[in-house]
Amino acid sequence: MSNCDTFCPIPWIFQAVRANGDMRVCCQANVTKNKGVIRKSDGGAFNAGDDVLQESRNADMMKAMRLNMLNGIWSEECGRCKREEENGLVSRRSYENEHWNYTIEQARNETFQDGSIDTDKTHVRYYDLRFGNFCNLKCRMCGPTDSSAWYDDWIELKGTNQFNDTSGPVTIHKTNRGLHAYEFDWPNYEPFWEQLEANAHNIEHVYFAGGEPMLIDRHYDFLQKCIDLGVAKNMIVEYNTNMSTLPPRVAKMWEKFGAVRVGASIDGMSEVFEYQRYPAKWEKTLKNLRILDDMPENIQSWLALTVTAYNVDHMVDFMMWKLRDSGFSRINSTKRRPILTHHVAHHPPHLNVRVLPDDEKKRITKRFDNFVQWVNGNDYPQHTVKQAKDIAHGVCKYMNSDSYYDEYWDEFCNYTKSLDRIRNQSIDHIAPKLKDYMI
């Protein structure tokens, strides 16, 4: 294995903040036991609501990861990218190496023998920011750590007002404003914003996720600050948004930025979409997607589909709808991704596509094969045929390469039926082929 097979620019030029403010190396590391959190010598997490951001960049984990990458070794935190590449999926490591003009040679020159860097010279050029967990949806593969809307269902589902996060137990309190967890109030910490704004002239890319970023006022304050400082034109602003709302003011601000990229978290259409991303409404979301599709040229957008055991079968129908019936002219209009952008939900394991019964996996694999034949036989451009093949190969290879059925199928059934009862929904309507397997 050559050294470049493990290299990624992330540990050198990037900082990420979880919804609770804990600093982490990368969102892909969320599947590890430590969730990728950058910790101090006493085991506590570096937190954006309490600590100096730059100090976390030379934590022991960061130094070790840099040295591993420079020596062709996979760190535990990079396991998701390793598995995805082994299964033919496009990993984040691959994507970031394509996107950034930051080579392994530059990294070697800027890295000291112990793996540390001079943070005054190797600037943070890319941020991944989640300003708390305020959200209006309670997606089935999500939970209270990422969505405040989950609080009431969590209490009924688990029979407790507590949940665990990367800095320990979190308590959901009853307040005059409704249910609230104070750990997610860290964006009120003014020194964080001062540090971020002080580095604004070095920022090339900032990624907002949630919670739901379109509902978070401080995100608009930050956009305006970048505009006022005259640096917006040099920046790429990227979103992961559920598209339940698209305020006119954000569209006006986006015009001032060099580029805006919008990943629309759309996991299918109609009932399947509303089931997985409850209580979203498909018609309202589709209306916002059509507005997004008609935005100025500096705004690029795509459908970001999370593949789970609930929607992997429906994914075939959704891709056919996108190509044949959606009418989109700019959403997923690139030659590289002309259909959609997808990622597999690795966690929770009971919703992972690998949990499905073997007979279902075989049937779904055949449907993906038929989809590729359909694309190939309907005069779509070769780059569209290629992506259809790549999607089918990646999803099916990952799904079929392991089985979680024996360990997690009972949990899938119990979890699904409990949420169906709480939300007055039914999996029989959105995945009828699973009906005979439900326990």
NUTOR-69586 format. One line per 4 residues: their letters; for each residue y, x, z negated of C-alpha. Coordinates in steps of 0.1 Angstrom, whole numbers, plus 2048, in hexadecimal, padded with zeros to 3 digits. Each point is the difference from the previous one (the first is absolute). Layout:
% NUTOR-69586
A) Y,X,Z; ...
END
This chain:
% NUTOR-69586
MSNC) 800,800,800; 822,80E,80A; 81D,7FE,7E7; 812,7E7,816
DTFC) 7E4,7E7,7FB; 80D,7F9,7DD; 826,808,803; 819,7E4,7FC
PIPW) 826,804,7FB; 801,7E6,7E4; 7FE,817,7E2; 81E,814,80D
IFQA) 81A,7E7,80D; 7F7,7DF,7F0; 804,7EC,7E0; 7F1,7DF,7F7
VRAN) 807,7E7,7E4; 7E7,7E5,7F5; 80C,7DD,7F8; 800,809,7DB
GDMR) 815,81F,806; 7E4,81A,7FD; 803,81C,819; 7E1,805,816
VCCQ) 7F6,819,81A; 7F9,7E6,81B; 7F7,7DB,802; 7DF,808,810
ANVT) 7F6,811,7E0; 801,7DE,7EF; 7DA,7FE,805; 7F9,81D,7E8
KNKG) 7FA,7FC,7DB; 822,80E,7F8; 811,7EB,81C; 811,81F,80C
VIRK) 818,800,7E3; 812,821,7FA; 7FC,809,7DB; 810,817,7E7
SDGG) 7ED,819,7EA; 7FD,7E6,7E5; 7EF,7E7,818; 81E,7E9,802
AFNA) 80D,7F6,823; 820,80C,80F; 814,7E0,803; 81E,7F9,816
GDDV) 80F,7EB,7E5; 801,81C,7E7; 7FB,823,810; 811,818,818
LQES) 7F0,7F9,822; 7FF,825,80A; 7EC,80B,7E2; 7E2,7EC,80C
RNAD) 7FE,814,820; 7F3,81F,7EF; 7E8,7EF,7E8; 7DD,80F,7FE
MMKA) 7F1,7E6,817; 81A,807,81B; 7FB,825,7FE; 7DA,7FD,802
MRLN) 801,7E8,81D; 816,818,814; 7E9,81D,7FA; 7E2,7EB,80A
MLNG) 810,7F5,820; 809,823,809; 7DC,80B,7FA; 7EE,7E5,813
IWSE) 7F5,7ED,7E0; 801,7DA,7FC; 810,7F6,7DF; 7F2,7E2,7ED
ECGR) 821,7EE,807; 7FB,804,825; 7DE,7F0,800; 80A,7E0,812
CKRE) 80E,813,81E; 7E0,815,800; 7EA,7E1,801; 815,7EF,81A
EENG) 7FF,81E,817; 7DA,802,7FB; 7FD,7DC,80B; 816,802,81F
LVSR) 81E,7F0,7F0; 824,80D,804; 808,80F,7DE; 823,804,7F2
RSYE) 7FB,825,800; 7FB,7FF,826; 81E,7E9,804; 818,815,7EB
NEHW) 7F6,820,812; 809,7EF,821; 821,7F2,7F2; 80E,81E,7EE
NYTI) 80A,821,810; 7F5,813,7E1; 7E4,818,807; 7E6,812,7EA
EQAR) 812,821,808; 821,7F2,7F2; 7ED,7F3,7E1; 7F1,823,7FA
NETF) 822,810,803; 80F,7E8,7E6; 7E4,800,7E7; 7FD,819,7E4
QDGS) 7E0,80F,7F5; 7FB,7E6,7E4; 805,7E3,818; 824,7F9,7F5
IDTD) 81E,7FC,817; 826,805,7FD; 80B,7DC,7FE; 824,80A,808
KTHV) 7F4,80E,822; 7E2,7EA,809; 812,7DF,7FF; 7F1,7DD,7FC
RYYD) 804,7F2,823; 7EA,7E1,7FB; 7FE,7E6,7E4; 7E7,7E4,7F9
LRFG) 812,7E9,7E8; 7F4,7E0,7EF; 81C,7F2,7EB; 7EB,7ED,7E7
NFCN) 7E6,7E4,807; 816,7E2,806; 7EF,7EC,81B; 7FB,7DC,80B
LKCR) 7DC,803,80B; 7E0,805,7ED; 7E9,80F,81B; 7DB,7FF,7F8
MCGP) 7FB,826,803; 81F,806,7EA; 807,7FB,7DB; 81B,800,7E6
TDSS) 806,825,804; 80F,7F9,822; 80C,7DC,7FE; 811,7EE,7E4
AWYD) 7F5,7DF,810; 7DD,809,7F5; 808,7FD,7DA; 7F6,7DB,7FB
DWIE) 7E0,802,814; 7F6,821,7EF; 803,7F0,7DE; 7EB,7E2,80A
LKGT) 7E7,816,813; 7FB,81A,7E5; 809,7ED,7E1; 819,81B,7F5
NQFN) 825,808,804; 7F9,825,804; 7F6,816,81D; 7FC,825,804
DTSG) 817,816,815; 802,825,805; 814,805,7E0; 7EA,7EA,7EA
PVTI) 7FE,7DB,7F7; 81C,7E9,80B; 808,7DF,7EE; 80C,7E1,812
HKTN) 81B,7F0,7EA; 80C,7DC,800; 826,802,804; 81D,7E9,808
RGLH) 7FD,80C,824; 7DB,7F9,801; 7E3,818,7FE; 80C,824,7FF
AYEF) 7F2,824,7FC; 81C,818,7F5; 7EE,81F,80E; 80C,7F6,823
DWPN) 825,800,7F7; 803,826,807; 816,7FB,81E; 81C,7F8,7E7
YEPF) 800,825,7F7; 821,80C,80F; 7F7,826,801; 7E4,7F8,818
WEQL) 819,7F2,819; 818,81E,7FA; 7E4,818,808; 7F6,7ED,81F
EANA) 823,7FD,80D; 807,825,7F9; 7E4,809,819; 809,7E5,81A
HNIE) 80D,81A,819; 7DC,80F,801; 7EE,7DF,804; 7F0,7FB,822
HVYF) 7E8,7E4,7F7; 7FF,7E7,7E4; 7E3,7E7,7FC; 805,7E0,7EC
AGGE) 7E3,7EB,7F3; 7FB,7EA,7E3; 800,7E9,7F0; 812,7F1,81D
PMLI) 81D,817,80A; 814,7E4,811; 803,7EF,7DE; 80D,81F,7ED
DRHY) 826,802,7FF; 801,825,7F7; 7F0,808,821; 81E,7F1,812
DFLQ) 818,814,7EA; 7ED,820,80B; 803,7F7,825; 825,7FA,7FC
KCID) 805,821,7EE; 7EF,812,81C; 817,7EE,819; 81F,809,7EB
LGVA) 7F6,824,7FE; 7FC,802,826; 7DC,80B,7FE; 7EF,7DF,80B
KNMI) 801,80A,825; 7EA,81E,7F8; 7E6,7EC,7EE; 7E0,7ED,807
VEYN) 7FC,7E2,7E9; 7DD,7F2,7FE; 7F3,7E0,7EF; 7E0,7F0,7F6
TNMS) 80B,7DC,7FC; 7ED,7DF,7FE; 81A,7F0,818; 804,7E1,7EA
TLPP) 825,807,802; 817,812,817; 824,7FF,7F3; 81C,802,81B
RVAK) 811,81B,7EB; 7E4,818,804; 800,7FC,826; 825,80A,800
MWEK) 7FA,81E,7EB; 7E2,80B,816; 817,804,81E; 811,81E,7EE
FGAV) 7E0,814,7FC; 7F1,818,819; 7E0,7ED,801; 7F0,7E4,7EC
RVGA) 7DA,7FA,7FF; 7F2,7E0,7F2; 7DC,7FD,7F7; 7FA,7DB,7FD
SIDG) 7E3,7F9,7E8; 7EF,7E5,814; 7DA,7FD,7FA; 7F8,7E5,819
MSEV) 80E,7DF,809; 801,7DC,7F3; 7E8,7F8,7E4; 7F1,823,7FD
FEYQ) 822,810,7FC; 80A,7E6,7E6; 7E0,805,7ED; 802,826,7FE
RYPA) 826,801,7FA; 804,7E1,7EB; 818,7EE,7FE; 80E,80C,821
KWEK) 806,7E6,81C; 7F6,80A,823; 81A,7EC,813; 81D,80E,7EC
TLKN) 7F2,823,803; 7FA,7FC,825; 825,7F4,804; 80B,821,7EF
LRIL) 7E9,814,816; 810,7F1,81F; 823,809,7F3; 7F3,824,7F9
DDMP) 7F2,802,823; 822,7F9,80E; 814,81A,7EC; 813,81E,80F
ENIQ) 7EF,81E,810; 803,816,7E1; 7E8,7E9,7ED; 7DB,805,806
SWLA) 7E7,7E9,7F1; 7DB,7FB,7FD; 7E6,7EA,7F0; 7F1,812,7E2
LTVT) 7DE,7EF,7FA; 7ED,807,7E0; 7DB,7FD,808; 7EB,7F0,7E4
AYNV) 7E0,7ED,7FD; 814,7E0,804; 810,807,821; 7EB,81A,813
DHMV) 7EF,7E5,814; 821,7EE,807; 810,821,80B; 7EF,7FC,822
DFMM) 810,7DE,805; 822,80D,7F4; 800,81D,818; 7F8,7E9,81D
WKLR) 81C,7E9,7F5; 818,81E,7FF; 7F7,80B,823; 7FD,7DE,811
DSGF) 815,7E7,7ED; 81A,80F,7E8; 81A,806,81B; 80D,81F,7ED
SRIN) 812,818,817; 808,81C,7E8; 7E9,7FD,7E1; 7E4,819,805
STKR) 80D,808,823; 7F9,825,7FF; 7E5,810,816; 7F0,80E,7E0
RPIL) 7FE,7DF,7EE; 803,7E3,818; 7EB,7E8,7EC; 806,805,7DA
THHV) 801,81A,7E5; 7E4,7FD,7E6; 7F3,810,7E1; 7E1,7F9,7EC
AHHP) 804,7F4,7DC; 7EB,81A,7ED; 808,7EF,7DE; 7F7,7EA,7EF
PHLN) 7DC,808,80B; 7F5,7DC,7FE; 818,7F7,81C; 7F7,81F,815
VRVL) 7F0,7F7,821; 7E1,814,7F5; 7F8,7E5,7E7; 7F5,7E8,81B
PDDE) 7DB,7F7,806; 7EF,815,81A; 7FA,7E2,817; 825,7F8,7FF
KKRI) 809,824,808; 7E9,7FF,81F; 80F,7DF,80C; 824,80D,7FB
TKRF) 7F8,821,811; 7F4,7EB,81E; 820,7ED,800; 814,820,801
DNFV) 7EB,80C,81D; 806,7DF,812; 826,804,7FA; 800,822,810
QWVN) 7EE,7F1,81F; 819,7E4,800; 81E,818,801; 7EF,815,81A
GNDY) 7F9,7E2,816; 822,7F0,7FF; 815,81A,812; 812,80E,7E2
PQHT) 80E,823,804; 7E9,81E,7F8; 814,809,7E0; 7F9,7DD,7F3
VKQA) 7DB,803,809; 7FF,821,7EE; 810,7F2,7E0; 7E8,7E3,800
KDIA) 7E3,819,802; 80F,816,7E5; 806,7E2,7E8; 7DD,7F3,806
HGVC) 7F0,822,7FB; 814,809,7E1; 7FC,7DF,7EE; 7DB,7FB,808
KYMN) 7F6,824,7F9; 811,7FF,7DE; 7F1,7DD,7F8; 7DD,80A,809
SDSY) 800,823,7F2; 7F9,7F5,7DC; 7F7,7E0,7ED; 811,7F3,7E1
YDEY) 7EC,7E0,801; 7E7,807,7E3; 81B,80D,7E9; 81E,7E9,808
WDEF) 7F5,7E0,812; 7FD,7EC,7DF; 823,80B,7F7; 80C,7F6,822
CNYT) 7F2,7DD,7FC; 80D,7FB,7DC; 822,80D,808; 803,7EB,81F
KSLD) 7F5,7E0,7F0; 816,805,7E2; 81F,806,815; 7F7,7E3,816
RIRN) 7FF,7E9,7E2; 821,80D,7F2; 812,7FE,822; 7EE,7E1,80D
QSID) 7F3,812,81E; 7DD,804,80F; 7F0,81E,811; 7EA,7E7,813
HIAP) 81E,7F7,815; 80A,823,80A; 7DE,813,801; 7E6,7E4,805
KLKD) 7E6,81A,80A; 7FF,80C,7DC; 7F8,7DF,7F2; 7DA,805,800
YMI) 804,821,7ED; 817,7F5,7E4; 7EF,801,7DE
END
